[in-house]
Amino acid sequence: MPFSTLAKGAQSGVREPTQVVIRSRDDWLVFWGRHARIQAGPPSAPPVDFSREMVVALFMGERPTGGYAIEITRVERADSGLAVHYRSKGPDQGAMLTQALTQPFHLIKLPQDDGPVRFVPESSSR
């Protein structure tokens, strides 16, 4: 199933591991405000047409350094809704790391689906 990335990075106001499905504009604006609150002059929420689209968001939770990432790799229609596959990774051994707290995340939009959404981890590294 096709999807497009709305935002991806390592700095978020969401500090705990979280998996979110958003199906309404009001919920999107509230959640975006929570996510973007750590930025000075936070950007407006990316546009989403909730009559046809929905948002899926993954947050790894706060990490002690840079070098961590989380990525939605594919979305499949399953018998009982959608399966969102994702991969997370930690820093490479011996890598030079940013000594700052990070909160890796990936937010996507995809065609609206009213069924349940299941998050499926792929093999993680480190």
Buried (B, 14 or more C-beta within 10 A) or exposed (E): EEBEEBBBEBBBBBEEEBEBBBBEBEBBEEBBEEBBEEEEEEEEBBEBEBEEBBBBBBBBBBBEBBBBBBBBEBBEEEEEBBBBBBBBBBBEEEEEBEEEEBBBBBBBBBEEBEEEBBBEEEEEEE
